[in-house]
C-alpha cells in the first residue's frame, strides 16, 4: 500500500508546469511517465503521457501510451527509444 502527504494545491502537474516554464519548454512538448493515481495531474498537462506496465487500469486509460510490463531491472531506459521511435536517448 502507498501513503502520501502533500501540501494543499500541490501536485505533479503543477510542479511540471513550473519546471517547464523555468526551462522555457512548452508543456505540450513534455512527457510524463507514471504508475499511480498521483501521476494523473501530470498526465493532464503534458503533451505525451505514458503509464508504466504495472499501473492500475484507470491510470493506463488516462495515459496516451502504455509501456509494457517489464520485469528486468533498469528496463525503462531500454523501452523509451522504441516508445518514442528514437534512434538513441
Buried (B, 14 or more C-beta within 10 A) or exposed (E): EEEEEEEEEEBBBEEBBEEBEEEEEEBEEBBBBBBBBBBBBBBBBBEBBBBBBEBEEEBBEBBEEBBEEBEEEEBBEEBBEEBEEEEEE
